[in-house]
Amino acid sequence: MLADARVELAARRSSFEAISELERAREGYGAGVRAVFADGRRDQLHGIVGTVADLLEVPTGMERAIEAVLGERLQWVVVERFEHARAAVTYLHDHALGAATFLPLEHLPAPSGSGTGG
């Protein structure tokens, strides 16, 4: 039982540290992006998936290269559908919270399945 409790504690610490790191990473983001992810906004905004940076899996050692290539696009906010993006833009505007760029998942091209050209 003690071993299970230690594993659970380690997992919770790791999760907390990951969330804390995401919050620190957003310090350099624009006001609108920070507002989208601020505490208490999840009730007003729907369909928020994360930022492009949150969702990328970057190989170790490639972080700076990816950051150089993507630049500002790393802070684009990924949402499930266009209507979520529209509502979030309206919310940010109506509350004078700044601006953000939204990327609806439904507008992204579907990944190719087989990997064969055609």
mmCIF file of the C-alpha atoms, coordinates in Angstrom:
data_MODEL
# 
_entry.id   MODEL 
# 
loop_
_atom_site.group_PDB 
_atom_site.id 
_atom_site.type_symbol 
_atom_site.label_atom_id 
_atom_site.label_alt_id 
_atom_site.label_comp_id 
_atom_site.label_asym_id 
_atom_site.label_entity_id 
_atom_site.label_seq_id 
_atom_site.pdbx_PDB_ins_code 
_atom_site.Cartn_x 
_atom_site.Cartn_y 
_atom_site.Cartn_z 
_atom_site.occupancy 
_atom_site.B_iso_or_equiv 
_atom_site.pdbx_formal_charge 
_atom_site.auth_seq_id 
_atom_site.auth_comp_id 
_atom_site.auth_asym_id 
_atom_site.auth_atom_id 
_atom_site.pdbx_PDB_model_num 
ATOM 1   C CA . MET A 1 1   ? 0.000   0.000  0.000   1.00 0.00 ? 1   MET A CA 1 
ATOM 2   C CA . LEU A 1 2   ? 2.803   2.425  0.812   1.00 0.00 ? 2   LEU A CA 1 
ATOM 3   C CA . ALA A 1 3   ? 4.381   1.753  -2.582  1.00 0.00 ? 3   ALA A CA 1 
ATOM 4   C CA . ASP A 1 4   ? 1.068   2.482  -4.305  1.00 0.00 ? 4   ASP A CA 1 
ATOM 5   C CA . ALA A 1 5   ? 0.727   5.737  -2.383  1.00 0.00 ? 5   ALA A CA 1 
ATOM 6   C CA . ARG A 1 6   ? 4.254   6.765  -3.399  1.00 0.00 ? 6   ARG A CA 1 
ATOM 7   C CA . VAL A 1 7   ? 3.518   6.047  -7.051  1.00 0.00 ? 7   VAL A CA 1 
ATOM 8   C CA . GLU A 1 8   ? 0.286   8.063  -6.830  1.00 0.00 ? 8   GLU A CA 1 
ATOM 9   C CA . LEU A 1 9   ? 2.102   10.966 -5.154  1.00 0.00 ? 9   LEU A CA 1 
ATOM 10  C CA . ALA A 1 10  ? 4.837   10.945 -7.802  1.00 0.00 ? 10  ALA A CA 1 
ATOM 11  C CA . ALA A 1 11  ? 2.233   10.950 -10.587 1.00 0.00 ? 11  ALA A CA 1 
ATOM 12  C CA . ARG A 1 12  ? 0.370   13.872 -9.029  1.00 0.00 ? 12  ARG A CA 1 
ATOM 13  C CA . ARG A 1 13  ? 3.591   15.853 -8.550  1.00 0.00 ? 13  ARG A CA 1 
ATOM 14  C CA . SER A 1 14  ? 4.556   15.186 -12.144 1.00 0.00 ? 14  SER A CA 1 
ATOM 15  C CA . SER A 1 15  ? 1.139   16.345 -13.357 1.00 0.00 ? 15  SER A CA 1 
ATOM 16  C CA . PHE A 1 16  ? 1.296   19.467 -11.178 1.00 0.00 ? 16  PHE A CA 1 
ATOM 17  C CA . GLU A 1 17  ? 4.790   20.263 -12.446 1.00 0.00 ? 17  GLU A CA 1 
ATOM 18  C CA . ALA A 1 18  ? 3.646   19.848 -16.059 1.00 0.00 ? 18  ALA A CA 1 
ATOM 19  C CA . ILE A 1 19  ? 0.712   22.220 -15.505 1.00 0.00 ? 19  ILE A CA 1 
ATOM 20  C CA . SER A 1 20  ? 2.957   24.719 -13.743 1.00 0.00 ? 20  SER A CA 1 
ATOM 21  C CA . GLU A 1 21  ? 5.418   24.573 -16.625 1.00 0.00 ? 21  GLU A CA 1 
ATOM 22  C CA . LEU A 1 22  ? 2.627   25.263 -19.120 1.00 0.00 ? 22  LEU A CA 1 
ATOM 23  C CA . GLU A 1 23  ? 1.564   28.298 -17.105 1.00 0.00 ? 23  GLU A CA 1 
ATOM 24  C CA . ARG A 1 24  ? 5.156   29.603 -16.984 1.00 0.00 ? 24  ARG A CA 1 
ATOM 25  C CA . ALA A 1 25  ? 5.541   28.995 -20.709 1.00 0.00 ? 25  ALA A CA 1 
ATOM 26  C CA . ARG A 1 26  ? 2.453   31.108 -21.416 1.00 0.00 ? 26  ARG A CA 1 
ATOM 27  C CA . GLU A 1 27  ? 3.966   34.124 -19.666 1.00 0.00 ? 27  GLU A CA 1 
ATOM 28  C CA . GLY A 1 28  ? 5.399   35.274 -23.000 1.00 0.00 ? 28  GLY A CA 1 
ATOM 29  C CA . TYR A 1 29  ? 2.110   34.859 -24.852 1.00 0.00 ? 29  TYR A CA 1 
ATOM 30  C CA . GLY A 1 30  ? -0.140  37.718 -25.890 1.00 0.00 ? 30  GLY A CA 1 
ATOM 31  C CA . ALA A 1 31  ? -2.802  39.020 -23.531 1.00 0.00 ? 31  ALA A CA 1 
ATOM 32  C CA . GLY A 1 32  ? -5.650  37.353 -25.425 1.00 0.00 ? 32  GLY A CA 1 
ATOM 33  C CA . VAL A 1 33  ? -4.024  33.921 -25.310 1.00 0.00 ? 33  VAL A CA 1 
ATOM 34  C CA . ARG A 1 34  ? -3.287  34.261 -21.601 1.00 0.00 ? 34  ARG A CA 1 
ATOM 35  C CA . ALA A 1 35  ? -6.901  35.347 -21.047 1.00 0.00 ? 35  ALA A CA 1 
ATOM 36  C CA . VAL A 1 36  ? -8.217  32.243 -22.817 1.00 0.00 ? 36  VAL A CA 1 
ATOM 37  C CA . PHE A 1 37  ? -6.311  30.008 -20.398 1.00 0.00 ? 37  PHE A CA 1 
ATOM 38  C CA . ALA A 1 38  ? -6.820  32.096 -17.244 1.00 0.00 ? 38  ALA A CA 1 
ATOM 39  C CA . ASP A 1 39  ? -8.459  30.437 -14.260 1.00 0.00 ? 39  ASP A CA 1 
ATOM 40  C CA . GLY A 1 40  ? -12.233 30.549 -14.441 1.00 0.00 ? 40  GLY A CA 1 
ATOM 41  C CA . ARG A 1 41  ? -12.499 31.103 -18.203 1.00 0.00 ? 41  ARG A CA 1 
ATOM 42  C CA . ARG A 1 42  ? -13.228 27.465 -19.012 1.00 0.00 ? 42  ARG A CA 1 
ATOM 43  C CA . ASP A 1 43  ? -16.866 28.076 -18.063 1.00 0.00 ? 43  ASP A CA 1 
ATOM 44  C CA . GLN A 1 44  ? -17.255 30.867 -20.620 1.00 0.00 ? 44  GLN A CA 1 
ATOM 45  C CA . LEU A 1 45  ? -15.189 29.369 -23.447 1.00 0.00 ? 45  LEU A CA 1 
ATOM 46  C CA . HIS A 1 46  ? -15.924 25.990 -24.987 1.00 0.00 ? 46  HIS A CA 1 
ATOM 47  C CA . GLY A 1 47  ? -14.008 23.687 -27.296 1.00 0.00 ? 47  GLY A CA 1 
ATOM 48  C CA . ILE A 1 48  ? -10.549 24.904 -26.249 1.00 0.00 ? 48  ILE A CA 1 
ATOM 49  C CA . VAL A 1 49  ? -7.987  22.156 -26.871 1.00 0.00 ? 49  VAL A CA 1 
ATOM 50  C CA . GLY A 1 50  ? -4.732  24.005 -26.111 1.00 0.00 ? 50  GLY A CA 1 
ATOM 51  C CA . THR A 1 51  ? -2.088  26.025 -27.884 1.00 0.00 ? 51  THR A CA 1 
ATOM 52  C CA . VAL A 1 52  ? -0.115  24.675 -30.811 1.00 0.00 ? 52  VAL A CA 1 
ATOM 53  C CA . ALA A 1 53  ? 2.890   24.515 -28.451 1.00 0.00 ? 53  ALA A CA 1 
ATOM 54  C CA . ASP A 1 54  ? 0.885   22.461 -25.933 1.00 0.00 ? 54  ASP A CA 1 
ATOM 55  C CA . LEU A 1 55  ? -0.020  19.912 -28.575 1.00 0.00 ? 55  LEU A CA 1 
ATOM 56  C CA . LEU A 1 56  ? 3.323   19.483 -30.309 1.00 0.00 ? 56  LEU A CA 1 
ATOM 57  C CA . GLU A 1 57  ? 5.555   16.554 -29.524 1.00 0.00 ? 57  GLU A CA 1 
ATOM 58  C CA . VAL A 1 58  ? 9.060   17.791 -30.240 1.00 0.00 ? 58  VAL A CA 1 
ATOM 59  C CA . PRO A 1 59  ? 12.099  15.509 -30.192 1.00 0.00 ? 59  PRO A CA 1 
ATOM 60  C CA . THR A 1 60  ? 14.649  16.395 -27.530 1.00 0.00 ? 60  THR A CA 1 
ATOM 61  C CA . GLY A 1 61  ? 17.137  18.907 -28.833 1.00 0.00 ? 61  GLY A CA 1 
ATOM 62  C CA . MET A 1 62  ? 14.804  20.217 -31.540 1.00 0.00 ? 62  MET A CA 1 
ATOM 63  C CA . GLU A 1 63  ? 12.895  22.703 -29.365 1.00 0.00 ? 63  GLU A CA 1 
ATOM 64  C CA . ARG A 1 64  ? 14.802  25.796 -30.531 1.00 0.00 ? 64  ARG A CA 1 
ATOM 65  C CA . ALA A 1 65  ? 14.555  24.819 -34.204 1.00 0.00 ? 65  ALA A CA 1 
ATOM 66  C CA . ILE A 1 66  ? 10.791  24.287 -33.957 1.00 0.00 ? 66  ILE A CA 1 
ATOM 67  C CA . GLU A 1 67  ? 10.405  27.575 -32.105 1.00 0.00 ? 67  GLU A CA 1 
ATOM 68  C CA . ALA A 1 68  ? 12.410  29.380 -34.796 1.00 0.00 ? 68  ALA A CA 1 
ATOM 69  C CA . VAL A 1 69  ? 10.312  27.905 -37.597 1.00 0.00 ? 69  VAL A CA 1 
ATOM 70  C CA . LEU A 1 70  ? 6.879   28.290 -36.019 1.00 0.00 ? 70  LEU A CA 1 
ATOM 71  C CA . GLY A 1 71  ? 7.473   31.490 -34.034 1.00 0.00 ? 71  GLY A CA 1 
ATOM 72  C CA . GLU A 1 72  ? 4.208   33.199 -33.143 1.00 0.00 ? 72  GLU A CA 1 
ATOM 73  C CA . ARG A 1 73  ? 2.178   30.256 -34.438 1.00 0.00 ? 73  ARG A CA 1 
ATOM 74  C CA . LEU A 1 74  ? 3.129   28.321 -31.297 1.00 0.00 ? 74  LEU A CA 1 
ATOM 75  C CA . GLN A 1 75  ? 0.659   30.420 -29.328 1.00 0.00 ? 75  GLN A CA 1 
ATOM 76  C CA . TRP A 1 76  ? -2.267  29.928 -31.683 1.00 0.00 ? 76  TRP A CA 1 
ATOM 77  C CA . VAL A 1 77  ? -5.202  28.477 -29.770 1.00 0.00 ? 77  VAL A CA 1 
ATOM 78  C CA . VAL A 1 78  ? -6.514  25.177 -31.094 1.00 0.00 ? 78  VAL A CA 1 
ATOM 79  C CA . VAL A 1 79  ? -10.278 24.727 -30.763 1.00 0.00 ? 79  VAL A CA 1 
ATOM 80  C CA . GLU A 1 80  ? -12.592 21.896 -31.751 1.00 0.00 ? 80  GLU A CA 1 
ATOM 81  C CA . ARG A 1 81  ? -14.843 23.811 -34.158 1.00 0.00 ? 81  ARG A CA 1 
ATOM 82  C CA . PHE A 1 82  ? -15.100 27.149 -35.942 1.00 0.00 ? 82  PHE A CA 1 
ATOM 83  C CA . GLU A 1 83  ? -18.073 28.171 -33.793 1.00 0.00 ? 83  GLU A CA 1 
ATOM 84  C CA . HIS A 1 84  ? -15.856 27.855 -30.687 1.00 0.00 ? 84  HIS A CA 1 
ATOM 85  C CA . ALA A 1 85  ? -13.279 30.143 -32.301 1.00 0.00 ? 85  ALA A CA 1 
ATOM 86  C CA . ARG A 1 86  ? -15.923 32.700 -33.221 1.00 0.00 ? 86  ARG A CA 1 
ATOM 87  C CA . ALA A 1 87  ? -17.381 32.685 -29.693 1.00 0.00 ? 87  ALA A CA 1 
ATOM 88  C CA . ALA A 1 88  ? -13.932 33.056 -28.128 1.00 0.00 ? 88  ALA A CA 1 
ATOM 89  C CA . VAL A 1 89  ? -13.031 35.988 -30.387 1.00 0.00 ? 89  VAL A CA 1 
ATOM 90  C CA . THR A 1 90  ? -16.315 37.677 -29.467 1.00 0.00 ? 90  THR A CA 1 
ATOM 91  C CA . TYR A 1 91  ? -15.709 37.003 -25.765 1.00 0.00 ? 91  TYR A CA 1 
ATOM 92  C CA . LEU A 1 92  ? -12.184 38.460 -25.878 1.00 0.00 ? 92  LEU A CA 1 
ATOM 93  C CA . HIS A 1 93  ? -13.427 41.522 -27.774 1.00 0.00 ? 93  HIS A CA 1 
ATOM 94  C CA . ASP A 1 94  ? -16.455 42.136 -25.547 1.00 0.00 ? 94  ASP A CA 1 
ATOM 95  C CA . HIS A 1 95  ? -14.337 41.950 -22.394 1.00 0.00 ? 95  HIS A CA 1 
ATOM 96  C CA . ALA A 1 96  ? -11.349 43.893 -23.840 1.00 0.00 ? 96  ALA A CA 1 
ATOM 97  C CA . LEU A 1 97  ? -9.011  40.994 -23.051 1.00 0.00 ? 97  LEU A CA 1 
ATOM 98  C CA . GLY A 1 98  ? -6.810  41.230 -26.128 1.00 0.00 ? 98  GLY A CA 1 
ATOM 99  C CA . ALA A 1 99  ? -6.606  39.186 -29.286 1.00 0.00 ? 99  ALA A CA 1 
ATOM 100 C CA . ALA A 1 100 ? -5.723  35.604 -30.141 1.00 0.00 ? 100 ALA A CA 1 
ATOM 101 C CA . THR A 1 101 ? -5.523  33.501 -33.278 1.00 0.00 ? 101 THR A CA 1 
ATOM 102 C CA . PHE A 1 102 ? -7.710  30.390 -33.254 1.00 0.00 ? 102 PHE A CA 1 
ATOM 103 C CA . LEU A 1 103 ? -7.204  27.228 -35.258 1.00 0.00 ? 103 LEU A CA 1 
ATOM 104 C CA . PRO A 1 104 ? -10.325 25.041 -35.553 1.00 0.00 ? 104 PRO A CA 1 
ATOM 105 C CA . LEU A 1 105 ? -9.512  21.330 -35.819 1.00 0.00 ? 105 LEU A CA 1 
ATOM 106 C CA . GLU A 1 106 ? -12.398 20.789 -38.221 1.00 0.00 ? 106 GLU A CA 1 
ATOM 107 C CA . HIS A 1 107 ? -10.618 22.977 -40.792 1.00 0.00 ? 107 HIS A CA 1 
ATOM 108 C CA . LEU A 1 108 ? -7.373  21.008 -40.771 1.00 0.00 ? 108 LEU A CA 1 
ATOM 109 C CA . PRO A 1 109 ? -6.789  18.500 -43.548 1.00 0.00 ? 109 PRO A CA 1 
ATOM 110 C CA . ALA A 1 110 ? -7.245  14.861 -42.580 1.00 0.00 ? 110 ALA A CA 1 
ATOM 111 C CA . PRO A 1 111 ? -3.964  12.962 -42.174 1.00 0.00 ? 111 PRO A CA 1 
ATOM 112 C CA . SER A 1 112 ? -3.113  10.625 -45.014 1.00 0.00 ? 112 SER A CA 1 
ATOM 113 C CA . GLY A 1 113 ? -3.723  7.048  -43.953 1.00 0.00 ? 113 GLY A CA 1 
ATOM 114 C CA . SER A 1 114 ? -1.405  4.818  -45.946 1.00 0.00 ? 114 SER A CA 1 
ATOM 115 C CA . GLY A 1 115 ? 1.634   7.026  -46.440 1.00 0.00 ? 115 GLY A CA 1 
ATOM 116 C CA . THR A 1 116 ? 1.777   6.107  -50.131 1.00 0.00 ? 116 THR A CA 1 
ATOM 117 C CA . GLY A 1 117 ? 1.828   8.884  -52.650 1.00 0.00 ? 117 GLY A CA 1 
ATOM 118 C CA . GLY A 1 118 ? -0.865  9.293  -55.121 1.00 0.00 ? 118 GLY A CA 1 
# 
